[in-house]
Amino acid sequence: MPSLVALVAEPLFLTVDAALVGHLGAVPLAGLGVASTVLQTFIGLMIFLAYATTPLVALELGRGRPRAALAAGVDGLWLAAGIGVVVAAVGWLVARPLVGWLASDPTVAAQADAYLRVSLVGAPAMLVVLAATGALRGLQDTRLPMLVMVAGFGVNIALNALFLYGLHTGIAGSALGTVIAQTAMAAVLVAVLVTRARRAGAPLRPRLAGVGRAARDGGWLFLRTLALRVGLLASVWLAGRFGAVELAGYQVLFTLFTMVGMLFDALAVAAQALIGRDLGRGDVAHVQAVRRRLERIGVVIGVLAGVALAAGAPWLGRVFTSDPVLLQELPAGLLAVAAGMPLAGFVFVLDGVLMGVRDSRYLAMASLLNLVTIAPWSWLVVAVAVPAGPPAWAALVIAWAGFGLVIMGTRGLTLGLRVRRGDAWVAHALDGVASDAAGPSGR
């Protein structure tokens, strides 16, 4: 439960922004959709800061080396801070052309640019939160990240309401509230990790070997996420070809999908710490048992989530918008999302499990297939569907199918084949453990 709450709280930041901004109109909501896609692409590419740090820290803990585990966590913080500064700088340079490419409507692009530029100021804090959370999970502490995430979520709600409705700052105020909340979260998590590291005698300065190890482990995960994000950007671009209303609708669908997806991912993230520890002990049987159990739970939760979304399709849109045209098209899109939930549960769990055993090279190669499959779909939509001028609800379903059917279907096939090859994927992880035995220990 702590792991689940901690993961769900983070996408709830975006949900709060979407719910509050959506009542300002379809254009600000569409702008938020474009900006959040770009922002989540920047930040999402760095998800390895959490997913690579957790098994590294847990592995050292499993070997009975808590000092080395904390040293690995501190290395992750330094790497996150450095990358965060680079992300913020690069993001400012490319923000305007990126949002202009995704949004054909100049009014939507202006809203997106305003939100994105403010949000990028908080990029270092966002990445430090990822790394610190990953380190604490590796130390088997899921409760503290949960408490910090929940508190940050509460602060985010209050600040967003104040800036949007009290001070009337527009969409930029929503971004500012999120930046303040995430910066406070980063400060708390860093303070806790630094205190623990000092008590254990772990070094606080950046170690070149340790930072390099974290970056090396995350390199394949970076490529994996890059391929997935390019596919996601393509699906957002397709929605933008239909118009601002369809783009706003896509943002609502993806926000809800992300929330449910984090429920799936929480299962796998909680397992990462256990799997990392068991790899340190060489316990292959338990790794396989965790994988099978999570796979079943993920599919079951997917079915339940699909039923819930389908049941709420007629009214869920009202949480995010009061625009009458948008409200008419959303139920069909929500039904499309609901239909793909069992597949999503299967995919998300296996993705997280393979990260836990550090099978990141395969994840990267498999994700490149997404680009191969989304390309012909994109051509078909632009060449046939857009000129045909389908109803808004049909256009939204077509745009969502690029992500929910094509990309997720490809991932389900490739990841499912991997884990059904006996113990080969676990053996790969054990080989990595053996090769790391002489790595930086922090002692």
Secondary structure, DSSP 8 states (H G I E B T S, - for coil): -HHHHHHHHHHHHHHHHHHHHHTT-HHHHHHHHHHHHHHHHHHHTTTHHHHTHHHHHHHHHHTT-HHHHHHHHHHHHHHHHHHHHHHHHHHHHHHHHHHHHH-SSHHHHHHHHHHHHHHHHTHHHHHHHHHHHHHHHHTT--HHHHHHHHHHHHHHHHHHHIIIIIS--THHHHHHHHHHHHHHHHHHHHHHHHHHHHHHT---S--HHHHHHHHHHHHHHHHHHHHHHHHHHHHHHHHHHH-HHHHHHHHHHHHHHHHHHHHHHHHHHHHHHHHHHHHHHT-HHHHHHHHHHHHHHHHHHHHHHHHHHHHHTTTGGGGT---HHHHHHHHHHHHHHHHTHHHHHHHHHHHHHHHHTT-HHHHHHHHHHHHHHHHHHHHHIIIIIHHH---HHHHHHHHHHIIIIIIHHHHHHHHHHHHTSTTHHHHHHHHHHHHHTTS----
